[in-house]
C-alpha cells in the first residue's frame, strides 16, 4: 500500500498535448513500488499523481515523469515557433 504521495498541477495551454505524450509511459509501469496517474482538468490543467511505497521509489518516479513533462512542454514551445 503506497505511503507517500505527490500531486502536481501544470497550468498550460499545451496540457492535452503533454498528456498525450505521457500516455505511452503511463501504460508501461516499470516500477512495482510506485503508481503514477495522469489526467486533465479542463483544457489547460494537467494533473500528475505519484504514489509510492517508499521515498526512494517516489523520487525515482518523480524524476522520470517531471523530466518527461518538461521535455514535452519544451517540444510544444519549439513547435509553436
C-alpha positions as YAML, in Angstrom:
chain: A
units: angstrom
residues:
- id: 1
  name: UNK
  ca: [0.00, 0.00, 0.00]
- id: 2
  name: UNK
  ca: [1.50, 3.38, -1.00]
- id: 3
  name: UNK
  ca: [2.56, 5.54, 1.92]
- id: 4
  name: UNK
  ca: [3.94, 8.53, 0.02]
- id: 5
  name: UNK
  ca: [2.18, 10.73, -2.50]
- id: 6
  name: UNK
  ca: [2.95, 13.78, -4.63]
- id: 7
  name: UNK
  ca: [0.45, 15.65, -6.79]
- id: 8
  name: UNK
  ca: [1.41, 18.30, -9.34]
- id: 9
  name: UNK
  ca: [-0.89, 20.54, -11.36]
- id: 10
  name: UNK
  ca: [0.54, 22.08, -14.51]
- id: 11
  name: UNK
  ca: [-1.38, 25.05, -15.90]
- id: 12
  name: UNK
  ca: [-0.57, 25.32, -19.61]
- id: 13
  name: UNK
  ca: [-2.26, 25.77, -22.95]
- id: 14
  name: UNK
  ca: [-0.43, 22.57, -24.02]
- id: 15
  name: UNK
  ca: [-1.98, 20.34, -21.34]
- id: 16
  name: UNK
  ca: [-3.67, 17.99, -23.81]
- id: 17
  name: UNK
  ca: [-0.54, 17.55, -25.95]
- id: 18
  name: UNK
  ca: [1.62, 16.86, -22.90]
- id: 19
  name: UNK
  ca: [-0.99, 14.41, -21.59]
- id: 20
  name: UNK
  ca: [-0.94, 12.50, -24.88]
- id: 21
  name: UNK
  ca: [2.87, 12.46, -24.87]
- id: 22
  name: UNK
  ca: [2.87, 10.84, -21.41]
- id: 23
  name: UNK
  ca: [0.34, 8.11, -22.23]
- id: 24
  name: UNK
  ca: [2.82, 5.50, -23.56]
- id: 25
  name: UNK
  ca: [4.91, 5.80, -20.39]
- id: 26
  name: UNK
  ca: [1.87, 5.57, -18.12]
- id: 27
  name: UNK
  ca: [0.70, 2.35, -19.76]
- id: 28
  name: UNK
  ca: [4.10, 0.71, -19.14]
- id: 29
  name: UNK
  ca: [4.57, 0.99, -15.38]
- id: 30
  name: UNK
  ca: [8.10, -0.27, -14.79]
- id: 31
  name: UNK
  ca: [8.43, 0.15, -11.04]
- id: 32
  name: UNK
  ca: [6.22, -2.12, -8.91]
- id: 33
  name: UNK
  ca: [6.82, 0.14, -5.88]
- id: 34
  name: UNK
  ca: [5.06, 3.17, -7.39]
- id: 35
  name: UNK
  ca: [1.87, 4.03, -9.22]
- id: 36
  name: UNK
  ca: [1.54, 7.06, -11.47]
- id: 37
  name: UNK
  ca: [-1.69, 8.57, -12.71]
- id: 38
  name: UNK
  ca: [-2.22, 11.50, -15.02]
- id: 39
  name: UNK
  ca: [-5.39, 13.27, -16.12]
- id: 40
  name: UNK
  ca: [-6.72, 16.53, -17.49]
- id: 41
  name: UNK
  ca: [-8.82, 19.02, -15.58]
- id: 42
  name: UNK
  ca: [-10.42, 21.18, -18.20]
- id: 43
  name: UNK
  ca: [-8.36, 22.14, -21.22]
- id: 44
  name: UNK
  ca: [-5.45, 23.87, -19.50]
- id: 45
  name: UNK
  ca: [-4.63, 21.78, -16.42]
- id: 46
  name: UNK
  ca: [-2.61, 18.57, -16.39]
- id: 47
  name: UNK
  ca: [-2.55, 16.67, -13.09]
- id: 48
  name: UNK
  ca: [0.24, 14.22, -12.26]
- id: 49
  name: UNK
  ca: [-0.16, 11.99, -9.18]
- id: 50
  name: UNK
  ca: [2.56, 9.63, -7.98]
- id: 51
  name: UNK
  ca: [2.11, 7.21, -5.08]
- id: 52
  name: UNK
  ca: [4.96, 5.07, -3.78]
- id: 53
  name: UNK
  ca: [5.80, 2.63, -1.03]
- id: 54
  name: UNK
  ca: [8.98, 4.49, -0.04]
- id: 55
  name: UNK
  ca: [10.73, 7.79, -0.64]
- id: 56
  name: UNK
  ca: [13.32, 6.30, -2.99]
- id: 57
  name: UNK
  ca: [10.60, 4.96, -5.29]
- id: 58
  name: UNK
  ca: [8.74, 8.29, -5.10]
- id: 59
  name: UNK
  ca: [11.89, 10.23, -6.00]
- id: 60
  name: UNK
  ca: [12.69, 7.94, -8.94]
- id: 61
  name: UNK
  ca: [9.18, 8.16, -10.38]
- id: 62
  name: UNK
  ca: [9.02, 11.93, -9.91]
- id: 63
  name: UNK
  ca: [12.40, 12.40, -11.57]
- id: 64
  name: UNK
  ca: [11.25, 10.48, -14.61]
- id: 65
  name: UNK
  ca: [7.77, 11.99, -15.00]
- id: 66
  name: UNK
  ca: [8.75, 15.58, -14.22]
- id: 67
  name: UNK
  ca: [11.54, 15.30, -16.78]
- id: 68
  name: UNK
  ca: [9.08, 13.93, -19.36]
- id: 69
  name: UNK
  ca: [6.60, 16.75, -18.68]
- id: 70
  name: UNK
  ca: [9.39, 19.29, -19.06]
- id: 71
  name: UNK
  ca: [10.61, 17.79, -22.33]
- id: 72
  name: UNK
  ca: [7.09, 17.58, -23.77]
- id: 73
  name: UNK
  ca: [6.47, 21.19, -22.81]
- id: 74
  name: UNK
  ca: [9.73, 22.34, -24.40]
- id: 75
  name: UNK
  ca: [8.92, 20.48, -27.60]
- id: 76
  name: UNK
  ca: [5.48, 22.15, -27.75]
- id: 77
  name: UNK
  ca: [7.15, 25.55, -27.41]
- id: 78
  name: UNK
  ca: [9.56, 24.70, -30.25]
- id: 79
  name: UNK
  ca: [6.67, 23.59, -32.46]
- id: 80
  name: UNK
  ca: [4.92, 26.92, -31.90]
- id: 81
  name: UNK
  ca: [7.93, 28.88, -33.23]
...
